[in-house]
């Protein structure tokens, strides 16, 4: 058996079911899944990095029968491309919540009982208002530490009475440490990371309503992507429902059509289980 090295440095045995599951989640055809797995098996070597496996998968999908298969698959990488600042990630988190029936406010500077605080996202649903710390990392091996949970809880305590906050959340695009999760559970905070909690993780919330960020799109140049992000256009589905959002890019008709074609493919992946955040 071949040993795989994860981004965190942890080692584990290669598991072909994990590879298949990751491709399957992207709504890619069964035939392509099997061919891609066979391609990966040919590339395996001892202590292969998960990043190398990912590169081989995306290279294969780039040359598969559908040119947009990679766009569907590259969700985690695309979220990393929302950096280097955390502002587009805050926009992205807020938009995800809006698709799950939350009202939101972004980057509010609020007086607490003791000092001023900037709150990344305020989300309201069922008359319950939550303050959200959106913790962006541009390296998949970086985890949100317990210190983040500690200071988020401290800020919540300073703000909750004056602003009627019901609870505090941490939302991150990578993982949270075990201590961060245990502490959050102990004090009644929510943690939503890339793969936690099961069934309600960031990945689950995105896939349930097909809320891929615009950074998955191969048909956009880096400059075009940046222009959209600067204008707080972060979700492909928003463009699908209002393609006038692309007007700021001054595209030709064929260019616009190519982008919309890719977005339609990305957003119409096989249905996953419907999900609502409570």
C-alpha positions in Angstrom: 0.0 0.0 0.0 1.2 3.5 -0.8 1.5 6.2 2.0 0.0 9.6 1.2 1.2 12.8 2.9 -1.6 15.3 3.7 -1.2 19.1 3.7 -0.9 19.0 7.5 2.0 16.6 7.3 -0.1 13.7 8.5 0.4 10.4 6.8 -2.2 7.8 5.8 -2.6 4.9 3.4 -3.9 5.8 -0.1 -7.7 5.2 -0.2 -9.1 5.0 -3.7 -12.6 5.4 -2.4 -11.7 8.9 -1.2 -10.6 9.8 -4.7 -13.8 8.4 -6.2 -16.0 10.1 -3.6 -14.3 13.5 -4.2 -14.9 13.3 -8.0 -18.4 11.9 -7.5 -19.3 14.9 -5.3 -18.6 17.1 -8.2 -21.3 15.4 -10.3 -18.8 14.0 -12.8 -19.9 10.9 -14.8 -19.2 7.4 -13.6 -17.1 6.5 -16.6 -14.9 9.6 -16.1 -14.5 8.8 -12.4 -13.2 5.3 -13.2 -10.8 6.5 -15.9 -9.5 9.2 -13.6 -8.9 6.7 -10.7 -6.9 4.5 -13.1 -4.9 7.6 -14.2 -4.1 8.4 -10.5 -3.0 4.8 -9.8 -0.4 5.0 -12.5 1.1 8.1 -10.9 1.2 6.8 -7.3 4.5 6.6 -5.4 5.5 6.2 -1.8 4.9 9.4 0.3 3.0 11.1 -2.5 1.5 14.4 -1.4 -2.2 14.9 -1.5 -1.5 18.1 -3.5 0.2 16.0 -6.2 -2.8 13.6 -6.3 -5.0 16.6 -6.7 -2.8 18.0 -9.5 -3.0 14.7 -11.4 -6.8 14.6 -11.0 -7.2 18.2 -12.3 -4.8 17.5 -15.2 -6.9 14.5 -16.2 -10.2 16.4 -15.9 -8.7 19.2 -18.0 -8.4 16.7 -20.8 -11.6 14.8 -20.3 -14.6 14.7 -22.5 -16.1 17.9 -20.9 -13.7 20.9 -20.7 -15.6 22.1 -17.6 -15.2 19.0 -15.4 -12.3 20.6 -13.7 -14.4 23.7 -12.8 -16.9 21.5 -11.0 -14.1 19.6 -9.2 -11.9 22.5 -8.1 -14.2 23.9 -5.4 -11.7 24.0 -2.5 -8.9 25.4 -4.7 -11.3 28.1 -6.0 -12.2 29.2 -2.5 -8.4 29.6 -1.8 -8.3 31.9 -4.8 -10.6 34.3 -3.1 -7.5 35.7 -1.3 -5.1 37.1 -0.5 -7.3 39.4 1.6 -10.2 37.9 3.5 -12.8 40.4 2.1 -14.0 38.3 -0.9 -14.4 35.3 1.5 -16.5 37.4 3.8 -18.7 38.4 0.8 -18.8 34.7 -0.2 -19.9 33.5 3.3 -22.6 36.2 3.4 -24.0 35.2 0.0 -24.0 31.5 1.0 -26.1 32.4 4.0 -28.4 34.5 2.0 -29.2 31.5 -0.2 -30.0 29.7 3.0 -32.6 32.3 3.9 -30.5 34.6 6.1 -30.4 38.3 6.0 -26.9 39.7 6.4 -24.8 42.8 7.0 -21.1 42.9 6.2 -18.1 44.5 8.0 -20.0 46.4 10.6 -18.0 48.4 13.1 -19.9 48.2 16.4 -19.3 49.6 19.9 -19.2 47.0 22.6 -19.5 47.5 26.3 -15.8 48.2 26.5 -14.3 48.7 23.0 -15.1 48.9 19.3 -15.2 45.8 17.2 -15.4 45.1 13.4 -17.7 42.2 12.8 -17.1 40.3 9.5 -20.7 39.2 9.0 -24.0 39.6 10.9 -26.6 37.0 9.9 -30.2 37.0 11.0 -32.9 34.3 10.7 -36.0 33.5 12.7 -35.3 36.8 14.6 -32.0 35.4 15.9 -28.9 37.5 15.2 -25.5 35.9 14.9 -22.1 37.5 14.8 -19.7 35.6 12.4 -15.9 35.5 12.3 -15.0 34.6 8.7 -11.6 33.0 8.9 -9.9 32.7 5.5 -6.7 30.7 4.9 -4.9 30.4 1.5 -3.1 27.2 2.5 -5.2 24.0 2.9 -2.9 22.8 5.7 -3.5 25.8 7.9 -6.1 25.2 10.6 -8.2 27.6 12.7 -6.7 27.4 16.2 -8.4 27.5 19.6 -7.1 31.1 20.0 -9.6 32.2 17.3 -12.5 30.6 19.2 -11.3 32.3 22.4 -11.1 35.8 21.0 -14.4 35.4 19.1 -16.1 34.4 22.3 -14.6 37.4 24.1 -15.8 39.8 21.4 -19.2 38.2 21.4 -19.5 38.8 25.2 -18.6 42.4 24.8 -21.2 42.9 22.0 -24.1 40.6 22.7 -26.2 42.7 25.1 -25.8 46.0 23.3 -26.6 44.5 19.9 -28.9 41.6 20.8 -26.6 38.9 19.4 -28.0 35.4 20.0 -24.7 33.5 19.3 -21.3 33.6 17.6 -20.0 31.5 14.7 -16.6 30.8 13.2 -16.7 30.0 9.5 -13.5 28.9 7.9 -12.5 27.5 4.5 -10.0 24.9 5.9 -10.3 22.9 9.1 -10.5 23.8 12.8 -8.3 22.1 15.4 -9.9 19.7 17.8 -9.4 22.1 20.7 -11.2 24.9 18.8 -14.2 22.7 18.2 -14.3 21.4 21.8 -14.1 24.9 23.2 -16.8 26.2 20.8 -19.1 23.3 21.7 -18.5 24.0 25.4 -19.4 27.7 25.2 -22.3 27.3 22.7 -20.5 28.7 19.6 -20.9 27.4 16.1 -18.0 26.2 14.0 -18.4 25.6 10.3 -15.2 24.5 8.6 -14.6 22.9 5.2 -15.7 19.4 6.3 -17.3 20.0 9.7 -19.9 19.5 11.0 -21.0 16.5 9.0 -23.9 17.4 6.8 -23.6 21.1 7.5 -20.1 21.9 6.7 -19.0 24.7 4.4 -18.7 22.3 1.5 -22.1 20.8 2.2 -23.7 24.3 2.3 -22.1 25.2 -1.1 -22.9 21.9 -2.8 -26.5 21.7 -1.6 -27.4 24.9 -3.6 -24.5 24.8 -6.1 -23.0 28.0 -4.8 -19.6 27.8 -6.5 -17.4 30.9 -6.4 -16.6 32.7 -9.6 -12.9 31.6 -9.1 -13.8 28.1 -10.4 -14.4 29.6 -13.9 -11.7 28.8 -16.5 -13.4 31.1 -19.0 -12.5 34.2 -16.9 -9.1 35.8 -16.9 -7.4 36.7 -13.7 -8.1 40.4 -14.3 -11.8 39.7 -15.0 -12.1 37.6 -11.9 -10.5 40.3 -9.8 -12.9 43.0 -11.3 -15.9 40.9 -10.4 -14.6 40.3 -6.8 -13.9 44.0 -6.4 -17.6 44.6 -7.2 -18.7 41.9 -4.6 -19.8 39.5 -7.3 -18.6 36.2 -5.9 -21.1 33.4 -6.7 -21.6 31.9 -10.2 -25.3 31.4 -9.5 -25.8 35.1 -9.2 -24.6 35.6 -12.7 -26.8 32.8 -14.0 -29.8 34.6 -12.6 -28.6 38.1 -13.8 -26.1 38.0 -16.6 -26.0 41.8 -16.7 -23.6 41.5 -13.8 -21.0 40.6 -16.5 -21.4 44.0 -18.2 -18.7 45.6 -16.1 -16.2 43.4 -18.0 -17.2 44.8 -21.4 -17.2 41.4 -23.0 -18.0 40.5 -26.6 -21.1 38.4 -27.2 -19.1 35.1 -27.8 -17.0 35.8 -24.6 -20.1 36.3 -22.5 -21.7 33.2 -24.0 -18.7 31.1 -23.2 -18.7 32.3 -19.5 -22.5 31.6 -19.2 -22.1 28.2 -20.8 -19.5 27.2 -18.2 -21.6 28.6 -15.3 -24.6 26.6 -16.4 -22.5 23.4 -16.4 -21.0 24.2 -13.0 -24.4 25.1 -11.4 -26.3 22.1 -12.9 -24.4 19.3 -11.3 -26.4 16.3 -10.1 -28.7 17.2 -7.3 -27.4 16.7 -3.7 -29.5 16.4 -0.6 -31.4 19.6 0.2 -30.1 21.4 3.2 -31.1 24.4 5.4 -29.1 25.9 8.2 -31.2 26.2 11.3 
